[in-house]
Amino acid sequence: MWQSLKNIYHFWLALLANLWFGYPSKRLILIGVTGTDGKTTTVHLIYEILRTAGKRVAMVSSVAARLGEKEIDTGFHVTTPVSFKLQRLLKRMVEEKYQYAVLEVTSHGLDQHRLLGCHFKVAVLTNITHEHLDYHKSSIRYVRAKAKLFRQTEVAILNADDAAYALVREMLPGNVKTLTYGRSRGDYTMTGQFRSSLSPKLSEAYNAVNALAAFSAAKALKIEQEAILRTLRQFKGIEGRMEQVGRNEDIAVFVDFAHTPNALKEALSALRGKRKLPSERIIAVFGAAGLRDPSKRPMMGEVASRLADEIVLTAEDPRTEDVGKIIEQIARGVSEETPVYKIPDRQKAIDYAIIELAKKNDVVAVFGKGHEKSMCFGRTEYPWSDHEAVRRALKTRKKAK
């Protein structure tokens, strides 16, 4: 009942925002990307492809909004901005003569009508895995929320390999054109030319799929293939997405945004594939956000215990929840054979992993925060950067040696 009342409020707020700013999205070619994992990379790839093709394009992602060379902060932990902020951004894009806007679209944003009034030329689904059940209450409601994007688009681009593919396709209106992509099936697949054009940052299996999603969207927009492949060859990655921090060290340290069971699985699998020596170990540092889906916590512990050699559990935006309890819930999924260390202070956890645990040639992976510049305790956002925390730990390790 309360959720329904809130959604009614969000609907009227979104309608007012459209009226106030004059429905700016009608003067833009909109591309939307939704899914549990891979949205940000796919959005950035589409944005870069359109730039390479000489188009005037802007972008809104979980990292930031970008209009040309200008970067605009959209707020703490924000992917799809609230209605007034989003419509204001779209109005600015129109005023600055942008043709295209690529938007990262969340299930919360769709459920709360933040995209009301936005008609998309192309909409992309990356995947749907376990996430946000604290909000949506069930997997089917989560899928339905994601599927809302495809009711307001001309072309729907779906991942034929995803478990939710058939269900989402059933939910599409009859007037929506559907294109598919997949590793070996679909309208677009990982053919030789596509595969050989991927930069090292896109060579991992999960990122290759994101690249194929972006390729499919660009083809639907009738972008020349040479511009698409050139972008894929030159792509340098995104801040906080499997980003190596510190070079010329005796260990490798990566910062990644993975905060769902599937994203953690894909990231750790990629790192395990990178190992060259049998002696190299993977040490995973992560936590789980407070006031968010608690059912995924033991699942993340189970994933990490299968794919990492040692685990350090710590804080990740605990909000008003007890950090220790969150850590214990994650630890329930960790097997008895996997060493696990429980260090609530995130800096101390990163220090312990890098300075005390890591031996020569080991890999330390710090998950959950990625690009974010704050961490929430109680109701207050405090300055935080995993990059800076890692650099501090590496500096201390170097001095100690």
N, C-alpha and C positions, 0 to 999 in steps of 0.2 A: 504493500500500500504506500509506504513512505517513498520507496524507489519510484513508483508510478507518479507520485506528486512531484518528485524532483525532476523527472523526465518531462513532465508538462511544463514546469518552470523553464527548463533548458530549451524546450521547443519555442516558447514565446520569446525568450531571450535571443535565440538564434534568428528568429524572424525579424525582431526589432533591429538586430545588427545588420541584417541584409538591407532592410529599409533605410536605415541610417546612412549606410555607405553606398547605397544605390546598386546593389547586386553586382559588384565588380567582377565576380567570376565569369559572368556572361561575356566579358570582353577578353577572356583569356582561354587558351587551350590548356585544360587541366589534365594532369596525369596523376593518378593516385596509386599508392602502393600500401597494401595491408598484409598482415600475416603475423605469426608469433615471433619468428626469428628471420633475420636477413633483410628486414625492411630498409634499414638505414643504408646498408651497402648498395642495395638495388636502387634506391632513390638517388644516391650520389652518382652511381654509374649512368643512370638515365640523364641526369643533369649534365654530366661531363660529355656524354655522347651528343646531346643537343648543342652544347657550347662548341664542340669540335665541328659540328655541322654548320656553325655560323648563326645559330638561332639566339634570339634574345630570351634567355631563360632565367627564372628565379627558382628557389627551392626552399622548402620548410621540412626540416628533419629533426630527430631527437638531439642532434649535435647543435644545430643553430639554423636560423633562416639566413639565406644568402641571396642577395640581389647584386649580381655582378661581382665586383670586388668587395662589396660591403657585407659584413657579417653582423647579424642582429640576434642578440640573446633573447630566447623566447621564455626564459624562466627556469627555475629548478625542476628537474625531473619531468619536463614537459616535452611531449612529442607533437600531438595535435593541439594547438593553442585554443583557448576558450573563444567563443564566437566573436566577441567584439575585437579581440586581438587578431584573430585570423582574418576577419573581414577588413580590418584596418590595413593589414599587411597586403591583402589582395588589392585593395584600393591603391596602395602605394605602388604596387607592381604595374597597375594600369597607368597611373600617372607618369611613371618612369618608362613607359613604352615597352614593357616586356610582352612577349608573345605567348610564352609558355610558363607554366608553374607546375613543379613536381612536388607533390605533398605526401609526406609519410602519415598514414592514417591508422589510428588505433581503434580497437573495439570500444573503448570508453568514449572516444570522440564520436563514433558512429551512434552509439546507444544514446548519447546525450545531445544528439542533433547538432553538433558543432559544425558539421558539413552541410547543414541545410542550405538549399539554394545553390549548391555547387554541382554543376553538371560536368562529368568527366568525359573526356574524349576516350581515354584509355584507363583501365584500372587493372592492377596486377595483384595476384595472391601468391605469396611466397610459400607459406605452409601454415598449418594449424596444428599446434601441439599443446601439451598441458601448460596452462597459464591462466591467471586472472579468475580462478573459480571463486575467490573471495568476493568478487563483484558480480559475476554472471551466475553463480550458484550451480551451474551444470555445464557440461561440455556442449550440449546441443544449443543452449542459449548463447554460448560463446561463439559457436559457428554461425548462428543466425545473425548475431551482431556484426560479424565480419562480412557476411553475405549482403548486408544492407548497402555496402559500397557499390555492388554490382547492379543495384536497381536504379542507379543514377549515372550509368555510364553507357557509352555506345559500344565499346569493345571490352570484353572481359578476357583477361589472360590468366589462365589457371595452370597450376603445377599438376601435371598428369600423374606424377609419382607420389603425390601427397595422399595420406590416408583419408583426408576429408574431401578429396576431389569430387567424387560421385555425389556426395551429399550437397556440396555447394552448387554443383552444376544443376541439380534438381531444383534449387531455389531461384535460379535465374529467370527473369522474365523472358518471354518468347522473342521479344524484339531486340534483345542484346546479342550481338555477334560474339561468338566464343572462339578463342584461339588457345591452343595448349602448348606446353613445353615440357620436356623431360629428358632424362639421361639417354633413353633409347626409344621413347615413344612420345608422340605428340606432333604438332605442326612444326615445331622447332626442336631439334635434338642436338646433341654434342657431336656434330660432324667434325671431320678432320680439320677443315679450315677454321672453324670456330675454336676448336680445342687448341690448335697451334698458335692462336692469336692471344691467348691469355697471358697476362703478365704474371710474374712470380707471386704477387699478392692475391691473384685469383686462381692459382693452380690447385689449391686444396678443394676437395670434393664439394664441400658446402658452399664455398665462394664461387665455384664454377657454375653451380645451379643458380646462384644470385645473378651471375653474369649472363646466363642464358635467359633469365627473366627480363633483364634489362635489354638484351638483344631483341627479344620478342616484342617488347613494348616499342622499341625504336623502329622495328620493321612495320609494326601496325601504324606508326606515325609516318611511314614512307620516307624514313631517313636513309640516305645512301649507305650501302653496306661498308664501303671503304672508311667512312667516318666512324661507323660503329666499331669495326675491327681495330682501327687505329687507336681509339679510346681504350679498348680492352688491352691492347699491347702496352699502353703507356700508364695505365692506372697504378697509382702509388699507395693506395690504401687510405684508410680513414683513422683519425685520431681515436685511440682507445679500442680499436678492433684488431686483435692479434698483432699488437704493435710491440716490437722489441725495444726495450728501454736499456740504454747503456750498451756500448759496443766495445770490442777488444777486451772483454772480461773473460775470466776462466769459467764462468757460468753464463747461461742464456736466461734472460728474464723477459717475460711477456706480460703486457697488460691487455685485458680483454673485457668486454661488456657482458659476457655470457652470464645470464641470471635466471635461466630456465633449465630444466633437466635436459631438453633436447640440445640447446645451445652449448651447455657444458659438455655433453657427450661429443658433439661435433668438434668442439675446440680441443678437447683432450685427445680425441682420436687423431686429429691433425698433428698435434704435438708428438704423439707416440709414433706417428709415421715419419716424423723428422729425425728421430733418434738414429744415430749412425753407429754407436758403440753399445754393446750389450750392457756395459757398466753404467750407462747414462740413466739417471732416474728423473722422474717427473714429480715435483712437489707442487701441490695445488693449494692456493690460499683463497678462501671465499667464505661468504656467509649467506644470509637471506634477509630480504627487507622485512621490516616490521609492518604490521597492519596490512599485509598482503597474503595471498594464498598460502596458508600453512601446509596444505596437503602436499605441496611440491618439495618441502624441505627434506624429508627422509629420502625422497626420490633422487635428489641431488647428491645426498650422501652416498647412496648406492652407486650412482653413476661414477662419482669420483673414486670410490673404493675399487671399482673395476678397472679404471683407466689411469689412475695416478698411483705412485709408489708410496707417497706420504701425503698427509692432509693436515693443513692448519686451518681451523675454523675460527672465524672472527666476526666482527660487527660489519653490517652493511645497511645503513639507514634503519636502525632499530625502531625509530620513532618512539611511541609510548610503550612498546613491548620491552620485556626484560631480555637483554642480549644473551644472558646465560641460558635462558629457556629456549631461545631460538636455536642456539648452538646445540643444545641437547636434542632438539627435534631433528636437526640435520644428522647428528651422530647416530641416531637410531637406525639409519640406513647404511651405515658404514660396517663392513665386515670386520670380524675380530682379527683377521690376518693383516689388516691395513693399519699402520701406525697413524694415530690421529692426535693432534695437539689442539687444545682449546684455549685460545688467547683472545679475550674480548676486545682489547685495545688493538685497533687495526695497524697502527704504526709498529707496535711491538710484535704483532703477528708477522708482518712483512720482514721486520728485522730478524726475527727468529728463523724464518725460512731461508733468508739470503745469507745471514751471517753464521748461524749455528748449524743448520741442517744441510745446506747445499755443499756438495763436494765438487771437485773439478769435473767439468763437462755436464753437470746436472742442469735440468731445466726447471725454473721456478715460474709458475703461471699465477698471476693475481687476477681473480675474476670478480665481476659484479658491478664495478663502478665505471670502468672504461674512461670515457671522456669527461665524466661529471666533475664538477668543481666544488661540490659541497657534500656534507653528510648530515643526515637529520637525526638528532637526538631529542626526544620529547617532541616539541613542536617548533624547534629552532634549527635552522640550517647553519652549520658551521663550515668554514672554509676547509676544503679537503681536496687532495689530488693524489691518486695512486701513483702517477708519474713521479711527483716530487718525493713521495714516501719511498719509492723504489730507489731513486737516485741517492737519497740520504743513506739508505741501507747499503747500497753498493759502495758508497764513499767510505763508510765505516769498515766494510769488509776489506777494501783495498788497503786501508791504513793498518788493519789488524794483521794483514799478511806481509 
